[in-house]
Amino acid sequence: MLLLAMDTATPAVTVALHDGEAVVASSSQVDARRHGELLLPAVDRVLKEAGLTLDAVTGLVVGVGPGPYTGLRVGLVTAAAFSSALAVPVHGLCTLDGLAYASGIDEPFAVATDARRKEVYWARYDDSRTRVGDAAVDRPADIAESLAGLPVVGAGARLYPDAFPDARDPEHQSAAALAGLAAERLAAGGEGFLDPLPMYLRRPDAQVPKNYKVVTPK
């Protein structure tokens, strides 16, 4: 097994290789505006670090979000292109699940990432491998009471300390954690994966303005 994992649903552009036992190589850069520029060079770096070529990959793992429209699609489209070229499967995972897995927390907690618009993408967990319910998007103040007393992992917790006073690491997503979670699930029979389709949870930021005036000839 050689899994190539990637996630661009958050400001972190993160890539990793996992051989089924451990992470072979990984790369992460935090830059919310350059997902398209940084992802493929990161893939090249991890392959060179591992001394491998792309055709050695036997499966792909990709974070499906939730995340902003443009950045999220970069990772998903790249994974789909590699899958087609290599004739290997793509395993989708919720991005929040990767952060939860990396936390190693074995008690109830939550994960929150920045959703912009003064909102967070979030989900509740029983432990680092077990999500409770679906991911959602809300204003921090609207969910602070329901998450009171729980540790909260991720950049969302650090952005809104009044709502989430017990912020925990990691702050950013890691493809290494995503790959490790995927390897565990594959070894257990391959259950728990999502279709490699974007999880947006809301409409795109870019919308046609109201009272839009058509200037082209009829």
Buried (B, 14 or more C-beta within 10 A) or exposed (E): EBBBBBBBBBBBBBBBBBBBEEBBBBBBBBEBEEBBEBBEEBBEBBBEEBEBEEEBBBBBBBBBBBBBBBBBBBBBBBBBEBBEEBEBBBBBBBBBBBBBBBBBBEEBBBBBBBBEEEBBBBBBBBBBBEBEEEBBBBBBEEBBEEBEEBBBBBBBBBBBEEBBEBBBEBBBBBBBBBBBBBBEBBEEEEEBBBEBEBBBBEEEEEEEEEEEEEEEEE
